[in-house]
Amino acid sequence: METNDAQKTMGVITLALVANGSISANADVPFWVVVSAASAIALGTYTGGWRIIRTMGTRIIKMDPAQGFSAQGAGAAVILTSSHFGFPLSTTQVISGGIMGAGAGKSVSAVRWGVAGNIAVAWLLTLPASALIGAGTYEVSSLFGSGAAGPVVISVLALMATAGAFVRRLQQGPPAVRGVGQ
């Protein structure tokens, strides 16, 4: 049973490899897929994860330790139960719901519902945005034929964009320092 976002990513990549005929349906997940998915999740957490943590911990509700425990306990129960039955889910959405529930349990007015609404809108936009990015990626990749050149070009462009974002992030300084004195 898989309970992590990286495993879902590995499943999608492996499914694409099976559909393409690159590997057989009963083959193990290739090692490079494991490394790629783990690296992407780690890099994403490193470059933008602090924003999500800050939003979850301070912007939806002003969380005290009991609320944090309640939200994490509820999230763990939902994730493990879902995994037991084989249902996929978003861990971020589960934890967000747990945090909102923990805040609403204390007082409905304790939850900043505007922030929660912004999160819900972002979730709704994720699917069509992903579809558009996937379609664009396919179109650019298909310009290079059916070989490896298209995916290599897309990968290099994605790495360059990530490196550019990383450099820009480093130039801005630590998040706690940016907001001081402004």
FENFEN-V238325 format. One record per backbone hydrogen bond with DSSP energy under -1.0 kcal/mol. CO is the residue of the C=O (numbers start at 1). NH is the residue of the N-H. Records with the same first field share a line. If there is no record, write none. Layout:
CO: NH / NH
This chain:
4: 8
5: 9
6: 10
7: 11
8: 12
9: 13
10: 14
11: 15
12: 16
13: 17
14: 18
15: 19
16: 20
17: 22 / 23
24: 27
30: 34
31: 35
32: 36
33: 37
34: 38
35: 39
36: 40
37: 41
38: 42
39: 43
40: 44
41: 45
42: 46
43: 47
44: 48
45: 49
48: 52
49: 53
50: 54
51: 55
52: 56
53: 57
54: 58
55: 60
57: 63
60: 112
61: 63
64: 68
65: 69
66: 70
67: 71
68: 72
69: 73
70: 74
71: 75
72: 76
73: 77
74: 78
75: 79
76: 80
77: 81
78: 82
79: 83
80: 84
81: 85
82: 87
90: 94
91: 95
92: 96
93: 97
94: 98
95: 99
96: 100
97: 101
98: 102
99: 103
100: 104
101: 105
103: 107
107: 110
111: 113
112: 116
113: 117
114: 118
115: 119
116: 120
117: 121
118: 122
119: 123
120: 124
121: 125
122: 126
125: 129
126: 130
127: 131
128: 132
129: 133
130: 134
131: 135
132: 136
133: 137
134: 138
135: 139
136: 140
137: 141
138: 142
141: 144
142: 145
148: 152
149: 153
150: 154
151: 155
152: 156
153: 157
154: 158
155: 159
156: 160
157: 161
158: 162
159: 163
160: 164
161: 165
162: 166
163: 167
164: 168
165: 169
166: 170
167: 171
168: 172
174: 178
179: 182
